[in-house]
Structure formats: C-alpha cells, structure tokens
C-alpha cells in the first residue's frame, strides 16, 4: 500500500506533456519554503493500493497524448520506493510515461530500481553550497549530488529543478558552481528555474506552524532573467516555470 496525499489531474508543470501528478505523503527534508507542509509527516495520507493508481492513470490516459503520463511528487517519493516498485512495473506494462520528482537524498537498491523504471527524473537541487543547503533544507546535499552522478552513469534522463529563493538560493557564485559541476552531464535535458512563491503559507496557519520566510519577497523579473542568463551559459534548454 502507498501513502497518497492527493492528486492533480491535467498537470502541466511536472514533466513533459499533460500529466496526472500523484503527491505522496512523507518527506525527509525540511525546506524553509516548502509549499506542501501537510505532506511532510510520514503518518498521514491515504493508504492506496497500486492497482487503484493504475486505474486512475489509465482512465486519464486519453489526455496524456504522446508526451504526458504520471508524475510522482510529494513529499518525497523515494521514501516509499519499495512500495512504488510494483506500481511502476504496472504502469510500464500499460506503456504509461513515468516521472519521479525527487530531492535525490536516498540512494539504495530500491531507489536505483525505481529510477531505472522511470522515464525521467526531475531532480531538485535546492542549493549547491553545502552550508546554505543545510540552512535551507536542514540536511546535506551530498547524497543528492551522488544520485545525480548515478543517474548520469546509468543513462537515465534528468531535468534539474532549482527554486530561486531571494537571499537563500539566488547567489550567482553558487549557481555558477552548480553549472560548472553539471556542465558535462549528457543526461540533463533541461534546467527548470522555479520562482519562489508563497502559495502554501495558508497551510502553515492551518497546521499551527510558523512560516519561516515570511519576510522574503517574490522574485523580480530581473532576478529571474539573471538566473536564466547564468544557467544559459552552460545549458541550451533553460525554462522559468
């Protein structure tokens, strides 16, 4: 059984084409800007049989077209890697495209098999500088970088995603260092810059939690343009989502 938080049909921001996005329960990061704080605890969600998710995906397949499919997000999907493996095999049997949106912090036999069954990994790089990554997420980025290397070595397509948080992850030196690190990766198909937003702030209020970035303003057009320009020096395909 899989702990599912919620679904989004006809999604257009989490992978190619039109997608069914399955938000899974549980996360091992504590990102200060998390838009889904209600997905963090591993105890919530609805226990769901893999067959039920397959049925939902098949019922929406007509909308997927040639590029669309199912994206697993969260939370952090790899926390449930063992439970997801049978589901991924079923979706593959149905020839449904699979994306995994992950922070890349868990790399073991189960996650390696999970990534190998996916058509695309949306790898979230929260920050390249280790100290700032620790400040932003509460944990290290070393395993994320290890996962990226493993994906590259095993020819698994990657889209790198980077949330641009003013004062936390918009340092030009860090973005340049990230680009230098990944510039020779052949499996990175595109870079996605995700603008910082506060759409999830009301969830903190309902959960009785304090939103820690209350004073952070949204990105200006100039900040987004500058980040895109920096990434474009190294990568041919850069989008601002």
C-alpha positions in Angstrom: 0.0 0.0 0.0 1.1 3.5 -0.8 0.5 6.6 1.2 -1.0 9.2 -1.2 -1.6 12.8 -0.1 -3.5 14.0 -3.2 -3.8 14.0 -7.0 -3.7 16.7 -9.6 -5.2 15.9 -13.0 -4.1 17.7 -16.2 -0.9 18.9 -14.7 1.5 20.8 -17.0 4.4 21.8 -14.7 5.8 18.5 -13.5 7.2 16.8 -16.5 6.5 16.7 -20.3 3.0 17.0 -21.7 -0.2 16.7 -19.7 0.2 14.6 -16.5 -1.5 13.0 -13.6 0.5 14.2 -10.6 0.4 11.9 -7.6 1.5 13.7 -4.4 2.9 11.2 -1.9 3.0 11.5 1.8 6.2 11.9 3.8 9.4 13.9 3.3 12.9 13.8 4.9 13.7 17.4 4.0 12.6 20.5 6.0 12.8 23.2 3.3 12.0 26.6 4.7 9.9 27.4 1.7 8.0 24.1 1.5 4.7 24.7 -0.3 3.2 21.4 1.0 4.0 21.2 4.7 1.0 18.9 5.1 2.9 16.2 3.2 5.9 16.2 5.5 4.8 13.8 8.1 5.0 10.1 7.1 2.0 9.2 9.1 -0.7 11.0 7.1 -2.1 10.4 3.6 -4.5 7.7 2.4 -3.3 4.1 2.1 -3.9 3.3 -1.6 -3.4 0.0 -3.5 -1.1 0.3 -6.6 -4.0 -1.1 -8.7 -6.1 1.9 -7.8 -3.5 4.4 -9.0 -3.0 2.4 -12.2 -6.8 2.5 -12.8 -6.8 6.3 -12.3 -3.9 6.7 -14.7 -5.5 4.5 -17.4 -8.7 6.5 -17.1 -6.8 9.7 -17.8 -4.5 8.3 -20.5 -6.6 9.9 -23.3 -5.4 13.3 -22.1 -1.7 12.4 -21.9 -1.0 12.5 -25.7 2.4 11.4 -26.9 4.4 13.1 -24.1 2.3 13.0 -21.0 2.0 10.5 -18.2 2.2 10.2 -14.5 4.5 12.2 -12.2 5.2 11.1 -8.6 5.9 14.1 -6.3 5.4 14.8 -2.7 6.6 14.9 -0.1 9.5 12.7 -1.2 8.5 9.7 -3.3 11.7 7.7 -2.7 10.7 7.3 1.0 8.2 4.8 -0.4 10.4 3.3 -3.1 9.9 -0.3 -2.1 6.1 0.1 -2.2 6.2 2.0 -5.5 8.2 -0.6 -7.4 5.2 -2.9 -8.2 3.2 0.2 -9.3 5.9 1.4 -11.6 6.1 -2.1 -13.2 2.3 -2.0 -13.8 2.5 1.5 -15.3 5.3 0.3 -17.6 3.2 -2.6 -18.7 0.5 -0.1 -19.6 3.1 1.9 -21.5 2.4 5.0 -19.4 5.3 7.5 -19.1 6.6 7.8 -15.5 8.4 10.8 -13.9 9.8 11.0 -10.4 10.2 14.4 -8.7 12.8 13.8 -6.1 15.3 15.6 -3.8 17.7 12.7 -4.6 18.7 12.2 -1.0 18.0 8.5 -0.9 20.2 6.2 -3.0 19.8 2.5 -2.3 18.9 -0.7 -4.2 15.2 0.2 -4.2 15.6 3.8 -5.4 18.0 2.7 -8.0 15.5 0.2 -9.4 12.8 2.9 -9.1 14.8 5.4 -11.1 15.6 2.7 -13.7 11.9 2.1 -14.2 11.2 5.8 -14.7 11.3 7.6 -18.0 12.5 10.8 -16.4 13.8 12.1 -13.1 13.0 15.6 -12.0 16.0 16.2 -9.7 15.5 19.1 -7.3 18.8 20.8 -6.4 17.9 23.1 -3.5 21.3 24.8 -3.3 24.8 23.9 -4.4 26.7 25.4 -1.5 26.7 22.8 1.3 26.3 25.2 4.2 23.5 27.1 2.5 21.8 23.9 1.6 21.9 22.8 5.2 20.4 26.1 6.3 17.6 25.9 3.6 16.7 22.2 4.0 18.0 21.0 7.3 20.2 18.4 5.7 23.2 17.9 3.4 23.2 17.9 -0.4 26.0 15.3 -0.7 23.6 12.4 -1.4 21.7 14.4 -4.0 24.9 15.0 -5.9 25.7 11.3 -5.6 22.3 10.4 -7.0 22.8 12.8 -9.9 26.1 11.1 -10.8 24.4 7.7 -10.6 21.6 8.8 -12.9 24.2 10.1 -15.4 26.2 6.9 -15.3 23.1 4.8 -15.9 21.8 6.9 -18.8 18.6 8.0 -17.0 17.2 11.3 -18.3 17.2 14.2 -15.9 15.6 17.6 -15.7 17.3 19.7 -13.0 15.0 21.9 -11.0 16.1 24.9 -9.0 13.9 27.0 -6.7 15.2 30.6 -6.8 14.7 32.0 -3.2 15.9 35.6 -2.8 18.6 35.7 -0.2 18.8 31.9 0.1 19.5 30.3 -3.3 20.0 33.2 -5.7 23.7 33.7 -5.2 25.4 33.9 -8.5 28.5 32.2 -7.3 26.5 29.2 -6.1 24.5 29.0 -9.4 27.8 29.2 -11.4 29.4 26.5 -9.2 26.3 24.3 -9.8 26.6 24.8 -13.5 30.3 24.0 -13.5 29.6 20.8 -11.6 27.0 19.6 -14.0 28.2 21.1 -17.3 29.5 17.8 -18.8 26.4 15.7 -17.9 24.9 14.3 -21.0 21.6 13.2 -19.5 20.4 16.6 -18.3 17.7 17.5 -20.9 16.7 20.9 -19.4 17.0 23.2 -16.5 13.9 24.5 -14.8 14.1 27.6 -12.6 11.2 27.6 -10.2 10.3 31.1 -8.9 9.8 31.4 -5.2 6.2 31.7 -4.2 4.1 31.8 -1.0 1.1 29.8 -2.2 1.4 27.4 0.7 1.6 29.9 3.5 -2.1 29.4 4.5 -1.3 25.7 5.1 1.2 26.7 7.9 -1.5 28.7 9.5 -4.0 25.8 9.4 -1.3 23.5 10.9 -0.4 25.9 13.6 3.1 26.3 12.3 5.2 29.4 11.7 6.2 30.1 8.1 9.9 30.9 8.4 10.3 33.0 5.2 7.5 35.5 5.9 9.8 38.5 5.0 11.1 37.1 1.7 9.7 38.8 -1.3 8.8 37.1 -4.6 11.5 37.2 -7.4 11.6 40.3 -9.5 11.7 39.8 -13.3 15.3 41.0 -13.2 16.3 38.3 -10.7 14.7 35.5 -12.9 16.3 36.9 -16.0 19.7 36.9 -14.4 19.4 33.4 -13.2 18.2 32.2 -16.6 21.2 34.0 -18.2 23.6 32.3 -15.8 22.2 28.8 -16.5 22.1 29.5 -20.2 25.8 30.0 -20.3 26.1 26.3 -19.7 22.9 24.6 -20.7 21.0 25.0 -24.0 17.5 24.5 -22.6 16.5 26.6 -19.6 13.0 27.4 -18.6 11.4 29.5 -15.9 8.3 27.6 -14.7 
